[in-house]
Every structure is written in structure tokens, then in C-alpha cells.
Amino acid sequence: MSFKNDLFLRAFTDEKLPRPPIWLMRQAGRYLPEYRATRGKAGGFMDLCRSPSFCAEVLLQPLDRYDLDAAILFSDILTVPDAMGLGLSFGVGEGPRFARPLRDETAVKALAAPDMSTLQYVFDAVAECKRALTTDGVQRVPLIGFSGSPFTLACYMIEGGGSTDAFPLTRRMMLQRPELFQHVLDTNVTAVTAYLSGQVEAGANALMLFDTWGGVLAPRLYRELSLAPMQKIVAALKSKFPQIPVMIFSRGAAHSVAAIAASGADGLGVDWQSDLVDARAAAGPHVTLQGNFDPLLLTTDETTIRRELAKSQEGFDSHHRYVANLGHGITPDTDPALVEVLVQTLRSS
Ligand code: 1CP
């Protein structure tokens, strides 16, 4: 495969780059009017995810507007528990809901990794996204595939949706019925390994594990119940696909940067509540760091963005093993014009 722009993949080598590559978590999404239009055409959010051609359409929208160095598959982390039969739905203006969350022993014991054919629509979306990025055999930018982490998926599967209170039902099962919780994690490890392998086979050039909720755990439990399962996945993927970079993004886990860096992952996401300089000191020089601008900056103004970007990179070598990104996903109230300011400011850094 040849790339028109492979800067993102080169950030996973020891090469000194002319500038840091840039992409933005949730770069395709509700802040873009053209995304809202496509979603309207598709029907609901899951209808969008189930249509490879609509996925490719929204994947290209941020790339056509901004000068970005990577594309991310358009899908969601909750496709995997949906394929396990938990019954995912998205109400209008609401977060995700599962009709059959894992609330008791019977439900947990019945849980099994899904047949990957139920997720064929995601692999088809990867292949279609790849086709949409490619002209005359040359791929515009690398394509990132992704999954939720076993722990983060378990949070949604047990709670039955999002939580504003650190997933109390999930943490109660984890504390009181550790063997049941472990079964959920083990099932997720098997499912996520197969799911990400399928994405690579369909054409993904790099992989990312989104561990949005690992940071609700105390450091000891984070390492045991969030990082350890991710490490199993990373080991399996690296033995099958040694050339594919794998990144871990654990939000709120600054306490464990050194452990994440030692996990075998090629890169780690730094959240907006951490410092890049501290993360580099803890991670050492051989792991790629990605982050960590506050997504809220994209709802401020040009002067604030320029000032904060300069300050947050002081004393940090952004040309070596670094991918510029936000420290969490773009929010729906983002001003698309400020995304342009951010990208252009980073381009000249
Ligand atoms: O209404 C809509 O159109 C749906 C909004 C939306 C979008 C655009 C959801 C529902 N998911 C997505 C796409 C998505 N989700 C992507 C691909 C787009 C891109 O990055 O360009 C990715 C990588 C995700 C990952 C995801 N989904 C995470 C992990 C990353 C993170 O931001 O923390 C999580 C936690 C989810 C669950 C989810 N899906 C959607 C929502 C609103 C949520 C959060 C639910 C909650 O806990 O409140």
C-alpha cells in the first residue's frame, strides 16, 4: 500500500518528523452540519453505522474541510455488545441504551463472544472507507480502526447505558462478584481481539483501544481490570500483525502512564487533564504519545487557542513520536471554524 501522506504512521518510528501529524478524536460528528445532514438521510445513528457508503461519506467530511493526517473508521464502540445480543438503541438526543443489560448471574453466564459475521457490516465499512480514501492505488492518509476496551465496554454492558456517577452497578458487580465481572472481561477480550483483527484484515492501518472509563478505577484496580485485559489484546494483535501500530487511550489514567508504556502498545493517548511533558517523562522515549488539547478550546476563540497550544507544548519535543490530537473527543457544540484555527496553528508549529 502506498500513501500520499504517511506522516501519522511515521510517528510510530524513531524518525524525527518535519512536523507532528494531526487528527482529532471524533473528527466526524455532530459539530459538522454535513454530518447532521448525512445522519438525517440515514435515519438513526445505528443506521448510519450499518451503511458502509454513509460511513465512508462521513469519514471524508472532516478530511475535505481540514488538513488532517489520519482518518478514523466511522462506527462506535458499542457495536460489539450489540452483536452480543444486548439490544442497543440511541433515542433522539439521548445517549446509548441497552435493552438487555448484564444485571444478574444468569445474564452474565449466558454472555459469549459474538460470531464475527454479525459485525460484517463494520468490516464492510472499513473496506468502503479504505476505497473512498484511495485513488489510483494511492491512499490519501492512513485509516485507524478502533474498539472499546474490555473494561469500558463492560461499563456500558452492565450499567445499560452511560453514567454520570462512575458506573455504580458495574463497580458493585466488580467488587462483589469478581468472578462474574471477570467473565465479562474475558469475553470482551476474545471479542475485541477478533473484532480488531477483522478490521486489519479489511484494511485498517493502525488500531486504537478507547478506554474512556478506565480512569474511574483506583490505580491498582485500573491495572488489574482495565490495563491487563487490554494488554492481552495488544499481545495477540502484535503477534498477528507486528507492523500495525496499536494505541491505548485510557482517560483519567495519568497515574499509570509508565505501566501503559510498558504494555506493548505502540502509542498512548494523553487526556486533557494531564501534561505532555509529564507523560513523556513517565512513558520514556520509545512510545508514541497522542494528545492532549482540551476539546473545550474549540468552543472559545482564536487567541485563546493559539495561547494554549503554545503553552501546552512548552518543553515538549513534538517532532518525535508524537501525534497532535485532542485530549478527548470533539463535542457537538464545537465551532467548525475554530477546528480550522487549531489545525492551522498546529501545522505551523
Ligand atoms: O447522535 C449521533 O449522531 C451520535 C453521536 C455519536 C458519534 C458521532 C456516537 C454515539 N458515536 C459516534 C461516533 C464515534 N464514537 C466514533 C467515530 C467518529 C470519529 O471519531 O470521527 C468513535 C471513535 C466513537 C467512540 C466512542 N463511542 C467512545 C470512546 C471515545 C470517547 O469519546 O470517549 C464512547 C465512550 C462511545 C459511546 C457513545 N457513542 C455515542 C455516544 C453519545 C457515546 C457516549 C455515551 C455516554 O457515555 O454518554
Residues whose N, C-alpha, C, O or C-beta is under 5 A from the ligand:
A	BS01	1CP	L24 M25 R26 Q27 A28 G29 R30 F45 I72 L73 F74 S75 D76 I77 G95 P96 G162 S163 F210 T212 G329
